[in-house]
Amino acid sequence: MRTSSWPTTPARSALMARIGPRRTRPEEALAAALRARGIRHRRWDRGLPGTPDFVLPRRRTVLMASSCFWHRCPRHYRAPRANRGLWEAKTLRNRRRDRRAARALRALGFRVLTWW
């Protein structure tokens, strides 16, 4: 008999597979706030480095909506206890990718803001 509240491995895998990288609750909240203020924006512009979450073309600004876990928020990130090496490497790669994209966007004349 299982004593843990976590689903079995196949069920957990199916649950995690349903989590998408777009239209997350924080992203939708940010989009709603921009709309409420009348700020026009585009989402996920593939023509720009890093495919920024929100592009404010008139302001030459991009907003990167970053989750605390996947992008290692300096205030809220807590490293998992299990598989620590795997998660450290994975989240550090995400941070490096974010920095590269931000540098490339700044080189194109954009102001880059990160929203946690």
C-alpha positions in Angstrom: 0.0 0.0 0.0 1.3 3.4 -1.0 1.6 6.0 1.9 2.7 8.9 -0.3 0.2 11.4 -1.7 2.1 11.6 -4.9 0.7 9.8 -7.9 2.5 6.8 -9.3 5.4 7.4 -11.8 3.3 7.0 -15.0 0.5 9.1 -13.6 2.9 11.8 -12.4 4.6 11.8 -15.8 1.2 12.3 -17.5 0.4 15.1 -15.1 3.7 16.9 -15.7 3.4 16.5 -19.5 0.1 18.5 -19.4 1.9 21.6 -18.0 2.6 23.9 -20.9 5.2 26.6 -21.3 2.6 29.2 -22.5 -0.5 30.7 -21.2 0.4 30.1 -17.6 -1.5 31.8 -14.8 1.2 34.4 -14.2 1.5 35.1 -17.9 -2.2 35.5 -18.3 -2.3 37.9 -15.2 0.5 40.0 -16.8 -1.4 40.1 -20.1 -4.6 41.1 -18.4 -2.8 43.9 -16.5 -1.3 45.2 -19.8 -4.7 45.1 -21.5 -6.3 46.9 -18.6 -3.8 49.7 -18.9 -4.3 49.9 -22.7 -0.7 48.9 -23.4 -0.5 47.2 -26.8 1.7 44.2 -26.9 2.6 41.1 -29.0 3.2 37.7 -27.4 6.1 35.3 -28.2 7.6 37.1 -31.2 9.7 34.4 -32.8 11.6 37.0 -34.9 13.4 38.2 -31.8 16.1 36.4 -29.8 14.8 34.2 -27.1 11.2 34.5 -28.2 10.2 37.1 -25.5 6.9 36.5 -23.8 5.7 40.1 -24.4 6.9 42.7 -26.8 5.8 46.3 -26.4 6.8 47.6 -29.8 6.1 51.3 -29.3 8.2 51.3 -26.1 11.0 49.1 -27.6 10.6 47.0 -24.5 10.3 43.3 -23.9 8.9 41.6 -20.8 10.2 38.1 -19.9 7.7 36.4 -17.6 9.9 34.0 -15.6 8.8 31.4 -13.1 10.7 31.3 -9.8 11.7 27.7 -10.1 12.7 27.3 -13.8 14.6 30.6 -13.9 16.0 30.6 -10.4 14.3 33.7 -9.0 16.9 35.2 -6.6 14.2 35.8 -4.0 12.1 32.6 -4.1 14.1 29.8 -5.7 14.6 26.7 -3.6 16.6 23.8 -5.0 14.9 20.5 -4.9 16.4 17.9 -2.6 16.0 15.0 -5.0 18.1 14.8 -8.1 19.9 18.0 -7.1 22.6 17.8 -9.7 20.1 17.4 -12.5 18.0 20.4 -11.4 21.0 22.6 -10.8 22.4 22.0 -14.3 19.0 22.4 -15.9 18.1 25.7 -14.1 21.6 27.1 -14.7 21.2 26.4 -18.4 17.9 28.3 -18.4 19.6 31.3 -16.7 22.4 31.3 -19.2 20.0 31.2 -22.1 18.0 34.1 -20.5 21.2 36.2 -20.2 22.2 35.5 -23.8 18.7 36.4 -25.1 18.7 39.6 -23.0 22.1 40.7 -24.3 21.0 40.1 -27.9 17.7 42.0 -27.3 19.6 45.0 -25.8 22.0 44.9 -28.8 18.9 45.4 -31.0 17.9 48.4 -28.9 15.2 46.8 -26.6 14.9 47.4 -22.9 14.6 44.0 -21.2 12.4 43.6 -18.1 12.0 40.4 -16.2 8.7 39.8 -14.3 8.9 37.1 -11.7 
